[in-house]
């Protein structure tokens, strides 16, 4: 299990778009961004940025394993994956 993770936000560059939030079970900030990018193919069309770190407890409660990404802005059961 990942010791911690990152909260990642995807939004539009210039025009308003719905903000999407993701939990990424990666201890390294860049690895978390890459994991979300790989799961969503958002960049470069959309801005992908870290919001802040997630504690080990939060990552465990979300049942995420190292490298997994979970979209928090939609139905969690349908979004869990790599």
C-alpha positions as CSV (number, residue, x, y, z in Angstrom):
1,X,0.0,0.0,0.0
2,X,1.1,3.5,-0.7
3,X,2.3,5.4,2.4
4,X,0.5,8.6,1.1
5,X,-0.8,10.2,-2.0
6,X,-1.8,13.4,-3.7
7,X,-5.0,15.2,-4.5
8,X,-5.0,16.2,-8.2
9,X,-7.2,18.7,-9.9
10,X,-8.1,18.8,-13.6
11,X,-9.6,22.0,-15.0
12,X,-9.7,24.0,-18.2
13,X,-6.9,26.3,-19.3
14,X,-8.8,29.3,-20.5
15,X,-12.5,28.5,-20.5
16,X,-14.6,27.3,-17.5
17,X,-15.0,23.6,-17.4
18,X,-16.2,21.3,-14.6
19,X,-13.3,20.7,-12.1
20,X,-12.5,17.0,-11.6
21,X,-10.7,15.8,-8.5
22,X,-8.5,12.7,-8.2
23,X,-6.7,10.8,-5.4
24,X,-3.4,9.3,-6.6
25,X,-1.6,6.7,-4.5
26,X,1.9,7.9,-5.3
27,X,4.3,9.4,-2.7
28,X,6.1,11.4,-5.3
29,X,4.2,14.5,-6.6
30,X,5.3,14.1,-10.2
31,X,4.5,10.4,-10.2
32,X,1.0,11.3,-9.0
33,X,0.5,13.8,-11.9
34,X,1.7,11.2,-14.4
35,X,-0.6,8.6,-13.0
36,X,-3.6,10.9,-13.3
37,X,-2.5,11.9,-16.8
38,X,-2.2,8.3,-17.9
39,X,-5.6,7.5,-16.4
40,X,-7.4,10.5,-18.0
41,X,-5.3,11.7,-21.0
42,X,-6.3,15.2,-19.9
43,X,-3.1,17.1,-20.6
44,X,-2.3,19.1,-22.6
45,X,-5.9,19.9,-23.4
46,X,-6.7,20.5,-19.7
47,X,-4.7,21.7,-16.7
48,X,-3.6,18.9,-14.4
49,X,-2.1,20.1,-11.1
50,X,-1.6,19.0,-7.5
51,X,-3.8,20.4,-4.8
52,X,-2.0,18.9,-1.9
53,X,-0.8,15.7,-0.2
54,X,-3.1,13.0,1.1
55,X,-2.3,11.2,4.4
56,X,-1.6,7.5,4.6
57,X,-4.9,7.2,6.5
58,X,-6.8,8.8,3.6
59,X,-5.1,6.6,1.0
60,X,-6.0,3.5,3.1
61,X,-9.6,4.6,3.6
62,X,-9.9,5.0,-0.2
63,X,-8.5,1.5,-0.6
64,X,-5.9,2.6,-3.1
65,X,-2.8,0.7,-3.7
66,X,0.5,2.1,-5.0
67,X,0.0,3.6,-8.5
68,X,-3.8,3.6,-8.4
69,X,-5.9,6.7,-9.2
70,X,-9.5,7.3,-8.0
71,X,-11.8,10.0,-9.4
72,X,-13.4,11.7,-6.4
73,X,-15.8,13.9,-8.4
74,X,-17.8,11.0,-9.7
75,X,-19.0,7.5,-8.6
76,X,-15.9,6.0,-6.9
77,X,-16.8,2.4,-7.8
78,X,-16.8,3.1,-11.5
79,X,-13.6,5.1,-11.5
80,X,-11.1,3.0,-9.5
81,X,-8.3,1.8,-11.6
82,X,-4.8,2.5,-12.9
